[in-house]
């Protein structure tokens, strides 16, 4: 009896040839795990094979993948390795449990000029500081979807922190994403860059603007949410596998269904609400002041603090 071939690649699955595998990879289904959780109809549509063949491929993928269990004690030990990047404000650090965490996605949402990008800029500087000063001694990857990146501002923040502006800017890898595909692809292919450049912070500013612009109308909402869901989960995978911090900014809209209180609602719906580990709502106050509200955190109670966005950076 012939020995069954071990299934390691997409091409090893029954009914999946080279052409079908290429189509699946182009659609973002590039691992056996992703095939294992796909629906037969989705897999059939994306690969061009029949639904019955897709069912067999999914079953084979499920049988060839393993689930790795860990005890709570093991995870507790791993969490001792978590790093934290200071925001520049002690009050904000205290509010979120000591700073922006690695192995997690932190989302900041708010209206235009509320200070989301300013906080992102500050973090690209602070992540480079020594650990004793609230940094992670690493570089940053900045995915710019709204043409908001300003090297002049980074240089100003670096000078205020007594750091060499040129060195600080050299340690920030900037990708100007013009389409959702570019945004998604940057994250998908970032593993090598993260290792080579010792990246400890990934910023997406803003997470939703391109999705909002490209997927217009109710008919496109389902596809938008699916792509956004896959994208944000890939960011979480990067955070976990490289012990880095992910900081995303998000746009808002006014929810007409809210009659009392603040109608400001972040874009992205439940997909982002559930994916972000920590959610911050930033709103403008008088002059340099901003009010930051902790909306969601797995370990810290809801609360608010006031920060200042000054020429020298984020302060109490």
C-alpha positions as CSV (number, residue, x, y, z in Angstrom):
1,X,0.0,0.0,0.0
2,X,1.4,3.4,-1.0
3,X,2.3,5.7,1.9
4,X,0.1,8.9,1.9
5,X,2.0,12.1,1.1
6,X,2.4,14.5,4.0
7,X,0.4,17.7,3.6
8,X,2.6,20.7,4.2
9,X,1.8,23.2,1.4
10,X,-1.5,24.2,-0.3
11,X,-0.4,22.2,-3.4
12,X,-0.4,19.0,-1.3
13,X,-4.1,19.3,-0.7
14,X,-6.4,17.1,-2.8
15,X,-7.9,18.9,-5.7
16,X,-5.6,22.0,-5.3
17,X,-3.1,22.3,-8.1
18,X,-0.5,25.0,-8.7
19,X,-3.0,27.4,-10.4
20,X,-5.6,27.0,-7.6
21,X,-2.9,27.5,-4.9
22,X,-1.8,30.7,-6.6
23,X,-5.3,32.0,-6.7
24,X,-5.8,31.2,-3.0
25,X,-2.5,32.9,-2.0
26,X,-3.4,36.0,-4.0
27,X,-6.7,36.1,-2.0
28,X,-4.7,35.9,1.3
29,X,-5.4,32.2,2.0
30,X,-1.8,31.2,2.1
31,X,-1.6,28.6,5.0
32,X,-3.2,25.3,5.7
33,X,-4.8,26.9,8.8
34,X,-6.6,29.4,6.7
35,X,-7.9,26.7,4.4
36,X,-9.0,24.7,7.4
37,X,-11.3,27.5,8.6
38,X,-12.6,28.6,5.2
39,X,-16.1,27.7,4.0
40,X,-16.4,25.3,1.0
41,X,-18.2,27.9,-1.1
42,X,-15.6,30.6,-0.3
43,X,-12.8,28.2,-1.2
44,X,-14.5,27.1,-4.4
45,X,-15.1,30.7,-5.5
46,X,-11.5,31.8,-4.8
47,X,-9.7,28.8,-6.2
48,X,-12.0,27.8,-9.2
49,X,-12.5,24.2,-7.9
50,X,-15.9,22.6,-7.3
51,X,-17.6,22.9,-3.9
52,X,-17.2,19.1,-3.3
53,X,-13.4,19.3,-4.1
54,X,-13.2,22.3,-1.7
55,X,-14.9,20.3,1.0
56,X,-12.2,17.5,0.6
57,X,-9.4,20.1,0.6
58,X,-10.8,21.7,3.8
59,X,-11.1,18.3,5.6
60,X,-7.5,17.4,4.6
61,X,-6.3,20.8,5.8
62,X,-8.1,20.3,9.2
63,X,-6.6,16.8,9.6
64,X,-3.1,18.0,8.9
65,X,-3.1,21.0,11.3
66,X,-2.6,20.7,15.0
67,X,-3.9,22.8,17.9
68,X,-1.2,23.7,20.4
69,X,-2.5,24.0,24.0
70,X,-0.9,26.0,26.7
71,X,-1.6,26.2,30.4
72,X,-2.6,29.4,32.1
73,X,0.6,29.3,34.1
74,X,2.7,29.2,30.9
75,X,0.8,32.2,29.5
76,X,1.3,34.0,32.8
77,X,5.1,33.4,32.5
78,X,5.1,34.6,28.9
79,X,3.3,37.8,29.9
80,X,6.2,38.8,32.1
81,X,8.1,39.3,28.8
82,X,5.6,42.0,27.7
83,X,7.2,45.4,26.9
84,X,5.6,48.8,27.4
85,X,6.2,52.0,25.5
86,X,5.6,55.2,27.4
87,X,3.2,57.7,25.8
88,X,5.1,60.7,27.3
89,X,2.3,61.3,29.8
90,X,2.4,59.6,33.2
91,X,-1.3,60.0,33.6
92,X,-2.0,58.3,30.3
93,X,0.5,55.5,31.0
94,X,-1.2,54.9,34.4
95,X,-4.7,54.9,32.7
96,X,-3.7,52.1,30.3
97,X,-1.6,50.0,32.7
98,X,2.0,51.4,32.2
99,X,2.2,52.3,28.5
100,X,1.4,50.9,25.0
101,X,1.8,47.1,25.4
102,X,3.6,44.6,23.1
103,X,1.6,41.5,22.0
104,X,-1.4,43.8,21.7
105,X,-3.3,46.2,19.4
106,X,-4.0,49.6,20.8
107,X,-6.5,51.7,18.9
108,X,-7.0,55.5,19.3
109,X,-10.0,57.0,17.7
110,X,-11.3,60.6,17.5
111,X,-12.3,63.4,15.3
112,X,-9.9,65.3,13.0
113,X,-7.0,67.0,14.8
114,X,-7.9,65.3,18.1
115,X,-4.2,64.2,18.5
116,X,-4.2,60.6,17.2
117,X,-1.4,61.1,14.8
118,X,0.6,63.2,17.4
119,X,0.4,60.3,19.8
120,X,1.6,58.0,16.9
121,X,4.5,60.3,16.2
122,X,5.5,60.4,19.9
123,X,5.4,56.6,20.1
124,X,7.8,56.3,17.1
125,X,10.3,58.3,19.1
126,X,9.7,56.8,22.5
127,X,10.0,53.1,21.2
128,X,13.6,53.9,20.4
129,X,14.5,55.0,24.0
130,X,16.3,52.7,26.4
131,X,14.0,50.4,28.4
132,X,14.7,52.3,31.7
133,X,13.3,55.4,30.0
134,X,10.1,53.7,28.8
135,X,11.3,52.5,25.4
136,X,12.0,49.2,23.8
137,X,15.3,50.0,22.1
138,X,13.7,49.2,18.7
139,X,12.6,50.7,15.4
140,X,9.1,51.5,14.1
141,X,7.1,50.7,10.9
142,X,4.7,53.5,10.0
143,X,2.0,52.6,7.5
144,X,0.7,56.0,6.3
145,X,-2.7,55.8,4.6
146,X,-3.6,59.5,4.8
147,X,-0.4,61.3,4.0
148,X,-0.1,62.4,7.6
149,X,3.5,61.4,8.3
150,X,5.6,64.5,9.0
151,X,9.4,64.0,9.5
152,X,9.8,67.6,10.7
153,X,7.5,66.8,13.6
154,X,9.4,63.7,14.4
155,X,12.7,65.7,14.4
156,X,11.1,68.2,16.7
157,X,10.0,65.5,19.2
158,X,13.5,63.8,19.0
159,X,15.3,67.1,19.8
160,X,12.9,67.7,22.8
161,X,13.9,64.2,24.0
162,X,17.7,64.9,23.6
163,X,17.9,62.4,20.8
164,X,19.6,62.7,17.4
165,X,16.8,63.5,14.9
166,X,18.6,61.9,12.0
167,X,19.1,58.6,13.9
168,X,15.5,58.6,15.1
169,X,14.2,59.1,11.5
170,X,16.6,56.4,10.2
171,X,14.8,54.0,12.6
172,X,11.3,54.7,11.2
173,X,10.4,52.7,8.1
174,X,7.6,54.6,6.4
175,X,5.2,53.0,3.8
176,X,2.8,55.3,2.0
177,X,-0.2,53.1,1.2
178,X,-2.5,54.4,-1.5
179,X,-4.9,51.5,-1.7
180,X,-6.3,48.9,0.8
181,X,-4.3,46.2,-1.2
182,X,-1.0,48.1,-0.5
183,X,-2.0,48.5,3.1
184,X,-2.8,44.8,3.5
185,X,0.3,43.6,1.5
186,X,2.6,45.8,3.6
187,X,1.5,43.9,6.7
188,X,1.5,40.5,5.1
189,X,5.1,40.9,3.9
190,X,6.6,42.6,6.9
191,X,8.0,39.7,8.8
192,X,11.5,39.9,7.2
193,X,11.7,43.7,7.7
194,X,10.6,43.4,11.4
195,X,13.5,40.9,12.0
196,X,16.1,42.8,10.0
197,X,15.4,46.3,11.5
198,X,14.4,45.1,15.1
199,X,11.0,46.7,14.7
200,X,9.1,46.9,18.0
201,X,6.2,49.1,17.0
202,X,3.9,48.9,14.0
203,X,1.6,52.0,13.4
204,X,-1.3,52.2,10.9
205,X,-2.5,55.8,10.6
206,X,-5.3,55.5,9.8
207,X,-6.6,51.9,9.8
208,X,-9.9,52.6,8.2
209,X,-9.6,55.5,5.8
210,X,-8.8,53.6,2.6
211,X,-11.4,50.9,3.4
212,X,-14.0,53.6,3.9
213,X,-13.1,55.2,0.6
214,X,-12.9,52.0,-1.5
215,X,-15.9,50.1,-0.2
216,X,-18.8,52.5,-0.6
217,X,-22.4,51.6,0.1
218,X,-24.2,48.8,1.9
219,X,-23.5,46.4,-0.9
220,X,-19.8,46.6,-0.2
221,X,-20.0,46.5,3.6
222,X,-19.7,42.7,3.9
223,X,-16.6,42.5,1.8
224,X,-15.0,45.5,3.5
225,X,-15.6,44.0,7.0
226,X,-14.2,40.6,5.9
227,X,-11.0,42.2,4.5
228,X,-10.7,44.5,7.6
229,X,-11.1,41.4,9.8
230,X,-8.4,39.5,8.1
231,X,-6.1,42.5,8.1
232,X,-6.4,43.2,11.8
233,X,-5.9,39.6,12.7
234,X,-2.7,39.6,10.7
235,X,-1.6,42.6,12.8
236,X,-2.3,40.6,16.0
237,X,-0.3,37.7,14.6
238,X,2.7,40.0,14.1
239,X,2.3,41.4,17.6
240,X,2.3,37.9,19.1
241,X,5.1,36.3,16.9
242,X,7.5,39.3,17.3
243,X,6.5,40.6,20.7
244,X,5.9,44.0,19.3
245,X,3.3,46.7,19.9
246,X,0.6,47.6,17.3
247,X,-0.9,51.1,17.4
248,X,-3.7,52.0,15.0
249,X,-5.7,55.2,14.6
250,X,-9.3,55.2,13.5
251,X,-11.7,57.7,12.0
252,X,-15.1,58.4,13.5
253,X,-18.6,59.2,12.5
254,X,-21.7,60.6,14.2
255,X,-24.2,57.9,15.0
256,X,-27.7,59.3,14.4
257,X,-29.2,56.6,16.5
258,X,-27.6,58.0,19.7
259,X,-30.1,60.5,21.1
260,X,-28.3,61.4,24.3
261,X,-24.6,61.7,25.1
262,X,-21.7,61.7,22.7
263,X,-22.8,60.4,19.2
264,X,-19.2,59.9,18.1
265,X,-18.7,56.3,16.9
266,X,-15.5,54.7,15.6
267,X,-15.5,53.2,12.0
268,X,-15.0,49.5,11.6
269,X,-17.9,48.2,13.7
270,X,-17.6,45.0,15.7
271,X,-14.6,43.8,13.7
272,X,-12.3,46.5,15.2
273,X,-14.1,46.7,18.5
274,X,-13.4,43.1,19.2
275,X,-9.9,43.0,17.6
276,X,-8.3,45.9,19.5
277,X,-7.0,44.9,22.9
278,X,-7.1,48.5,24.2
279,X,-9.4,51.3,22.8
280,X,-8.8,55.0,23.5
281,X,-11.2,57.8,22.6
282,X,-9.4,61.1,22.2
283,X,-11.3,64.4,22.0
284,X,-10.1,68.0,21.9
285,X,-10.4,70.3,24.8
286,X,-9.1,73.9,25.3
287,X,-5.9,74.9,23.6
288,X,-3.3,72.1,24.0
289,X,-5.4,69.9,26.2
290,X,-6.9,66.6,25.1
291,X,-9.2,64.3,27.0
292,X,-8.4,60.6,26.6
293,X,-11.0,58.0,27.7
294,X,-10.1,54.4,28.1
295,X,-13.1,52.7,26.4
296,X,-12.0,49.1,26.6
297,X,-9.1,47.2,28.2
298,X,-8.8,43.5,29.4
299,X,-7.0,44.5,32.6
300,X,-7.7,48.2,33.4
301,X,-10.9,49.9,34.5
302,X,-12.6,52.5,32.3
303,X,-11.4,56.0,33.1
304,X,-10.2,59.3,31.7
305,X,-7.2,61.6,31.9
306,X,-6.1,64.9,30.4
307,X,-2.9,65.2,28.3
308,X,-1.3,68.1,26.5
309,X,-0.1,68.0,22.9
310,X,2.8,70.5,23.0
311,X,5.5,71.4,20.6
312,X,7.8,69.2,22.7
313,X,5.4,66.3,22.5
314,X,2.8,64.5,24.6
315,X,2.8,65.7,28.2
316,X,0.7,65.6,31.4
